[in-house]
Amino acid sequence: MATQPQAAAEGAGDVIAARMRALMVRAPMAVGFVKNAQFEVVSEQFNHLFGHGDDTDLGGQSTRSVQVSDPSHQSLLERSHAAFVSGKPLDDEVEFVRRDGSRFWGRLQATPVHWDQPGGEALWIVDDVTVARQQRMQPTWTAKHDVLTELANRREFERRLAEHVGSRRHEPVSVLWIDVDKFGEIVAGMGAEVGDHFLYGLGQLLITKVRASDLVARLEDDHFAVLLPNCDQHYAEIVAEKMRSGIAAYRLRWGLHRTRVKACLGVVQLQTSLESVDAVLGAAALACTEAKASGGDSVRVFISAGAFEELAG
């Protein structure tokens, strides 16, 4: 007969198991648990992604069943092990095969359930990136986008900005310049790979702070810019402050690595005295430099040559 503590523990275990089953059925993502190169339990979405349904389940099958060949499967196992042992998750694009033999490209994010047991159970999350990968392979896409962050690149940003500089249209247009504070320390302390993942995540964060009509770009290194059509200085300041606070609250979690940063932003509304793309970007960058000089984690607005307005961070 079970003791009261044992009964309580078993009851808690049943509750956790029930929650897990509900989560795996309802989770809007393809997620699964893997151990010893075998799927332990997978979500309904995971099954559907690989061509399984109510009558079949990947649970209990080898991870080789979704790989295109033995060598590719072995390579994936080796890459996963190497990443886990070094305290990092695996984040890679892998060609998978469905139950019917068709293939697709998936972004696999894999991480150990327990970091102190890198050879134990792992969590897999898979997203179908076939279309996105095809787009990235197009010359027109690579000419306009930054490969690392998948944002617009400097060339595309300047082209779009040029459409507004000197325009006779009366709608206001503003530009933000974003510079991450002390980003070099992250790269020096954690490595370039962690820095790259931070920049990608930061780019995705910035997109959530703007409208669909706005353009977010990575200009170089840890410098970003935002084009805000039909947006005057007042509203550009509001957007800049949302971005500043969002960056300050952003946490980079990459394997065992944890870090946070802050950023400075420069704001400028297009004006007749700024007659070129370089002049506009220079004004925004100068305002950002003033923000950095004030101690960082702040926003400055370019008013005119030599004049700035501070927006407290």
PyMOL commands that set and color helices and strands:
alter all, ss='L'
color gray80, all
select helices_A, chain A and resi 4-26+44-49+63-66+70-85+130-137+139-144+154-162+183-190+192-207+233-249+277-293
alter helices_A, ss='H'
color red, helices_A
select strands_A, chain A and resi 30-35+38-42+90-97+103-112+122-128+173-180+215-220+223-229+252-254+257-259+263-269+299-304+307-311
alter strands_A, ss='S'
color yellow, strands_A
deselect
rebuild
show_as cartoon
